[in-house]
Amino acid sequence: MGNLQRLHDYLESDDFSLVLPKLYGNQCDRENQIVRFSHLIETHRELFGDGHAKSSALFSTAGRSELGGNHTDHNLGKVIAATINLDTIAVATAIEEPRATLVSEGFPAVTVDLSDLSVHTEEEGTTDALVRGIARGFVDRDLNIGGFVANTSTRVLKGSGLSSSAAIEILVATLFNNLYNRDALSPVELAIIGKYAENTYFGKPSGLMDQIACGNGGVTGIDFAHPEKPQVSPIDCDFQKLGYDLLVVDTGGNHADLTPDYAAIPKEMRSVAACFDCDVLRDVPFSLFVESLPAIRKRVKNDRAILRAFHYLSENDRVDAMIGALKQEQMEQYLALVRKSGESSFRFLQNLYSTKAIEEQGLPLAIAMTEQFLEGNGACRVHGGGFAGTIQVYVPLGRTADYIDYIERVFGAGSATLLAVRSLPTTRLD
């Protein structure tokens, strides 16, 4: 039996049927997923053949939805996030040669020479940089790396705030972890390597929330006070049992050219922290910040930086309250906090549109429409990094279809996506 036929047989097995709800929720379409994975396997055969000396394997890494803690992780703050049912899947085969080849559906092939793990500045902003940086992260931990050929397909929408780039990072790290290290590293450790690759090789000053949420599974509270060992706390939560559907609405903007907007947020927050001889705002008490506003304003000469610090400090406290409300199944209290989080992002963090493109304000428009529809019963907020992309919406059960019809009249068919929480971490399936 060929390696790839073994994977086809797995798709027809009871094991695959049992794992599907843990990946895609209880309402998942089994036949649709079988077709999707089967197509991926056949594409692997077309690209790389089936005469492999080593076994091929199926992998899945999810996107994430940020529930609270907007732009707090890069200042060692607190967040709450959910791993979702939209994922990137891969077929991968280990090879003897020291090269990693990744073919993502709809994109040119990426091939990285693993004998050279130095930073290549010309690769900044590319998948090549991520693969090379992740390999270096394993080597720096005295772990094994080796070549592979892999092809992927994703349902994590690019530029939507669902962390398509972090999903790829964690997927590549999972390949090295499984194929060459017997899953020695935890999802959090894989996330730390992914962040290193994104910061040092890819050239984006991201935090760690996206990577952990993509890799960990479920709803989690994450405290970054100790970034080398973030505290991850699982939260048992089912929004549908509490009366609401969770959705994201893609307003049509794209994150591709917004790195300077993102980079300004941690830089400005840290400029306020420096007023207290601190590197990050996590070390600044909220009360001292308020008392010191006259001196801060004279020193930083940037009111937006001060407002962003105000958002950070209030959002950090709000995450604790959101986690407490979810644990007690106090959904109305939780939704009130979601609304406050969204208002703070809009008014103080100011990440709902870019000042370089003030004509494009799809996020505020979607929020205005959604608030009009919900009439206070539910909640919405900017989702993820902001400036473009998606909003997050909690819609009462029974009104979801009407909301989707309503919002898609403006933002187009397929712009609204119903999410489910995925319980499994990044994983090899077969």
Phi, psi and omega in degrees: 000131177290157179305318186285330175295325176301322179289321175300318179296324178299322181297334180267002186272163174295328180300317180293320178299322182288329183278338186303312180298332179285339177267318193235006180090167186290341182264016185293152181263103184299313183296321178298319180290324177298316178298317181298310181291323179298318178298321179297318180296316181293326175296321177299319179298316181295322183282319193234357181079182182232018181261041186284141176288333180245159184290145172273160184215156178257136181228155176215130174228132188268164165279184181220158173237123176282126180263332179191157182094048184292117179056049175247337188295326183286353171245029176060042182266203182241144178219164170227131187215162179231135168283135190244175187277001175265123189225168169253125181248155183214149161252129182226145178226129176289144177230165183284326184289147181277063177217148178245121178245127182232121179245106179266133184308123178089002182230158177296153178295146176245126176231125184240130176281110185282357174278352178234102183250020176285160177290129176250105185299332180290347180267358182307135179084009183241161175295328176307315181298319180295314180299314181296317181293323178293318176301317179298323178300323177290315180298320180295341177260015180059035177254169185274149166228164178191168183286157174204158167242134184212149171231147186230159171220141185229149168243009174276110189296127179292135178072018185256000184082008178264007172070056176295323180290320178294325178298319177294317178303310184291326177297312179298318178297324178294324177298309178299319183295317183278313186290331188234355184224014177052040178056045183292331185261144176283165176303324179294320178293323174297322180296320180297320176295319178299317178298317178302314180296320181291319181287313192270323185258316183282331176088025179243127184277063183277165171273208186242353186298315184302313184295316180296315183293326176292327187267336196274319184094141176078190173266130184222144166265137183231127178247120185261021181305323177243090191297335178286344179210072182297146180272119182248121184240113179291146179233121179281110189212134175226103186296325180293323176295335179268005170101011185222147168265144176256126181228161164236148178239120179275115185274000173099348176285166181226143184280357196303320185253023188251011181306318178299325177296316178295316185296331181293332185294303178298326179297314181291320177299319181289334176295328175286318178302325181297336177296340179250017183058036178242152177279327184224160183290340180303334183271004184252119176294141182301315182297320179292322176302313182295317180297330187265007186305318179302316180290322179298316184296322178293324186280311187277335179050043182207095182297327179297321178299320180293317178296321178294324175295320177300317176301311182304309187293322178286324180293324179300316177293324183294325179300317177302317180293323179295317178298316179299319180295319179294318180298329179266004181057037176266080190293322181294320177295318179299314182295325176298322178289324175300316179297318179295322177299315179296319178296321180294319177298318182292311190275323189251311178290325175060056180237033178263347171200159181271138177291349177277348182214067187291344177287337182263101182228053180296324181296308177300324179295316179296322178293316178301314180296318184292318177298323178297320181290315187287329180053042175087352180256088187130195181198159174210159180197165171299148183243125175077214188296329178087197183070334175192176174102240195236158164250159177250139186223136171251115185246133177302139177305138181099343179249000188296313181299319178295320179296316180299316177301317183296310186284329182284347174296331181261317188258000171099155179300134179085000181286335178261131183234124175280128183256157169228152179277129178268131182271337184275146172285179171305136192201157163273134188268317190281000000 
